[in-house]
Amino acid sequence: MNEVPPELPESVFGSAVLPVSRTGGSTVAFSELDLALIDALQAAPRAPWTRIGRALGVNPTTAARRFERLRTEGLAWVTAYDAAKTATVAYVEVRCRPRAFDRVSAAVTALPWVFSVDETAGDFDLFLSVAAPDLPSLGRAVHTGIGGLRGVRSTRTRLGMTLYGEGRDWRMRAMNPAERAGLGEPGTVARPRTYSTHLHARPAPEDQALVTALGADGRLGYGELGALTGMSEHTARRRLQRLIRDGDITLRCDLAHPLAGLSTMVIYRTSVPHALLERTGNALARLEQVRMCVSVSGPYNLLVLVWLHGLGAVDPFEAQLAERFPALEVRDRTVALHSPKRMSWLLDEHGRATGRVGLGLPGL
């Protein structure tokens, strides 16, 4: 699948914890080719470098080396995780006691079943995305594992129901139409995915080993996957292709979005009449600013997370919402100050990946 040009040994793609270059600090920026490369990998995370290079009009070796630089510096990375249908997911708002914020944030970031952490400015201090094998396990994890932390004042949980769009569906939109056509990937439209309320069956150990290995590096070659998981290259290829075909694994390319000009993340709690929920959720998920759109339990039935080009983009975005979705009511907006963790990856103050906490479900 993922051949590497001869000049670039395949082994460079195997590191799980990345040494992040601090050169340039917050002034590090992406070139147009960097962004186009990330866009291509968002559309086709495991496409061969020959196809990526051909689409972008660059040598495959150049594409591979450029992405390795981005990955080594924590600016972009390809990761993998279990599909939405395999887990129970909730979004937890945490209020902290004075002077306990840093301690609580560090504690929840270290939990393997808290897969994303956002520090916020609003009526709560932390916004957590959590996963569990079933509803009872989720309740115990939130009430004891989070609510029992010293310094936590209160928690409020919204159960994820239908996922209309998430990080794997979001695109940088840096490729031009000719480049996108040259990639040979059909245009993908986010399709609703329903979260599970219980784990129907434990994944086979071999499949889970593949997901774990690809979580650290989603572009590992089949030979490396076989070596890491103790199976043959043929078996690793066959099992991974089945996981992808059956929709049991999610692959995506992420980036340090503040350094790409997307400096502002806003979490919206919104309401829409139930009869319009599916149509509105699907349409919202297609907006270029929307990073995640999911229906949730509670009085505000649609949770929307967006990436914007600064606070000045908030009013124009909300004007767009009002014009396109007149039945949608914005009940609350919360700005994220910093995201120390996204889909198990640890991030610095500029959004660069510095390491990873392996994803695990409580009680398993």
N, C-alpha and C positions, 0 to 999 in steps of 0.2 A: 504493500500500500504506500508506505511513506518513505519512498527511497530518498536517500541523501546523496548529493553529488559526491564523486570520489574525493574532491578536495576537502570535504568536511566530514570527518568521521562521525558515524552514527551515534557513538557513545556520548557526544556532547549533549544529547537531548535527555539524558537520564537523571539529572539532578533534581531532587525533590525540594530541598531548601535552598533558596537562592541568595548568593552574596549580592547585595544591592549597592551599586555605585552611587556615591554621594556627590560625584563631580557635578558642579553646576547648581546643586541644591534645587530650589523651587523654580529655577529658570530653565530646567530641562524641558524641551519641547519636542513634539513629533514633527518630522518632515511630512510633506504631502505623500511621498512614497510609503513612509511608515504607516500612515493612516489608511492608505489604499491596501497595503499588505494586511493590516488588521481587519479591514472590511472583508477582504477575500477569505481570511481564516474564520471570520464570523459566519460567512455563508457556507464554507466547506472546511471545518476544523482539521480534518485529516487528509485533505487533498494532497497529492504528491507535489513536490516542489516544481517538477516540470510543468504541471498544469498551472500552478500559481504564477510561476515566472512567465509562462506564455501569455496568460491573461493580462499581466501587468506590463508586459513588454520588457522584462529584465531577464538576465541569465538566472537559471534555477539556483546556481551557487550563490549569486548575489542575494536572492530572496531568502535563502536558508540562513546565510550569514547575518543578514540584516535582522531577521527575526530572532536569531540566537542572541544578538546584542540586546535587543529589546527585552528578551526573556531574562538574560543575565542581570540587566539593570533593573528588573522588576517593573518594567513599563508595560509589558503585555505578556500574556500567558494563556495557554490552552489547558482547560481542565475538564473533568468529567464527574458525574454524580448520578445517583439513582433517579429514575424518572419520577414525575410527580405522583403517578398512580400507585407507587410502591410505599408511600409514607403518609403519615398524618402530620399535617403542618399547621402551625399557628403563628400569629404575630402578637408579640407581647410588649406592652408599654410598661416601662418600669419607672417609678418615682423613687429617688434616692434621698436619704437624709443629708442635711448640710455636712460638707467636708468628707462625705463617704463616696462621692461620685467616682473618683479615680479608682478606688479599691474595688467597687462593684463592677465598673466597666472592665477592669482587668480580669476579674473573677469570671464573669460571664463569657468573655472572649476566649478564655481557656477551656470552656466546656465544649466537648466534641459534638454535641447535639444542638448547640446554638450555632447555626451555620452562618448567620450574618448579624453584625452589631453596628448600629448607628447611634452616635451621640447627637442629641437634638436640642433645639431651642424651642420650647413650647410648654404645654401643660404636663409633659412627662420628660424624663431625662435620657432614657435609652429606648430604642426601638429594636426589638430582637426578632429574628426569624428562627423558629425552632422546629425540630422534627422528632417524631416518636413513632414506635410501631403501632400504637393504637391509642384510643382516647383515654383509658385509665392511666396508661404510662405517661401520656402527655400531661394529664392533670397532676400526677405526682411530681413529675419533673419540674413543672412550672411552680407549683405551690411549695415544694420542698427545696428543689435544686436552685431555684431563683429566689422565690419569696423568702426562703430561710437564710439567705445570705445576710450577714451583718451589714447594716447600712441601707437595706431595702425598706422603703416606707410602704409601698403598695405595688401591685401588679394588676394589669387588665389584659385579658386574653381575647383575641379574635381568631376563631377557627377558620382556616383557609378552606374554601369550598371548591370553586371552579377557577382555574388559572387560565386567563385569556391571553396573557403574554408575560414573558420573563426575560432574564438576561440572555438566554440563548436565542431569542427572537429579535433582540435589539440589534440595529446595524449602525455603523459609523457613517455610512452613506458617502464614502470618500471615493469609491470607484465610479468612473463614468459608465454610461450604458454599454459602450463597446467593450470595456474591460469586464463588466459583469457578464456580458454575453460570452466573452472569450473564456470565462471560468467554466462554462458548461454546466453550471448548477441552475436548476429551475428556480424561479422566484418562489420563495417560501412565504406562506401566510400563516401567522400564528393561529393555531387551532385550540379550542378550549380543551383543557385537561382537568379531570376531576381528581382531587386529592382523595386518598383512601382514608377510611375511619379505622381500619385494622389491617395488620399484615396478614395477607391471605396465606402466604407460604414463605419460609425463609429462602432467600436466594441461594443457589448452589454455591458451595465454597469457592469453586473455580471461577464462577461469574463474579462473585464479590471481590475476589482477588484481582480480577481484571479491572473492575471499577476503581478499586483502591489505587492500583498502579497508575491508571490513567488520570486519577484525580490529581496526582502530583505532576504528571506531564501527559497531556492528552494526545501528543503527537509521537509517543513511543512507537517504534517499529515493532512488527510482530515478533521478530527474533528477540528483541529486548523484553517484550511482554512475556514471552515464553520463559526466558531466563529468570525473570523476576518472580513469576508465579509458579515455577516448577512444572510447566507443561511444554509440549513441543510447539514449535512455531506454527505448524499446521493446525494444531488444536486451538492455540490462542487466536489465530485468524478466524477459524470456523465459529468459535464461541462468541467472539466480539462481533462478527458480522451478524450473527443471530440476535444478539442483544440490540444492535442498532436497528435491524429489520423489525423486531417486535416492539420497538419503542421502550425498552427497559433501561436504557442508558441515555443520559443527556450529555452532549459535548458542546462546549462553547469557548470562545476566545474573549478574554476580558482585557481591560487596559486601565492604566492610571488616568481616569477620566479628568481629574482637575488639571492635569498637564496637557490635556487635549482641548482645553478651553471650556470644558463643561464643569464649571466650578461650583455650581449650586444644585444640590439635590433637595427636592421638596416631597414630603409625604402628604398626600391628600386623603382625607376621609370624606367620602361622598355618599349621597343617596340618590337612587333612581327608582322609579316605579318598577315593581317586579316584572310586569309584562314587557318592559323595555330593557331588562337587565342584560340578557344575552346579546342583544343587538348592540347596546351601548358598550358593553365590555369588549366585544370583538372590534368595534370601530375605534375605541380608545387605544387598544393595543397596537393599532397600525399607525398611530401618530408618532412622528420621529422623536418627540421629546419623551415619550412614555417608555420607561425602563421595565415596569411591572404593572400589571392590572389583574386584580383577583377579587372575586366575590368572597365576602366574609360574613361570619355571624355577627349579631349585634344590631343596634339601631341604624348604623350607617353601613349599607350593604356592599359598597364597592371601594376597595382600597387601591389607590393609584400612586405610583412612585415615578418621579420624572427627574431627568437630568437637563439642566438649563445653562445657558451662557450668562451666568451672573444673576443677581437679584433683580436687575432691571428687566429681565426676561419674564418675571413672574406675572406682572399685569398683562402683557400681551398674550401670554399663554392662557391665562384665565379668561381673557376676552374671547379667545378662540374657542375655549370650552363653552362659554355662554352662547356663542353664535351657533356652534355645531350641535350642541346637546342642550337644548332649552329645558329639558325635563331633569337634567342633572343638577343637583344642589351640592355645592361645596360646603361641607359642615365644619371642616377644620383644615388648616394648612400648617405643617410643621417643617422647619428647615433643619436639615442635618448639618451639624458643625464639623463632624469628622466621622469616617467609617473605618474603625479599626479592624473590621473583619468582613469579608464578603465571600460567600460560598466556600467557607473554610480557610480562605487565604488571609493571612495577616497583612495589613496595609499600614504604611507610615503616613505621616501628616500630609503627604502629597499624593496619596493613593497608590504608591508603588508597593508591589508585593515584596515582603521581607521573609516569608516563611509560610508554613501551613500547619493547621491543626487537623489531623485526619478526622473525617466525618464518622460519627458513630451514634447509634440510637440508644437511648437510655433503657436499661434493663436487658440489653442483648450482649 
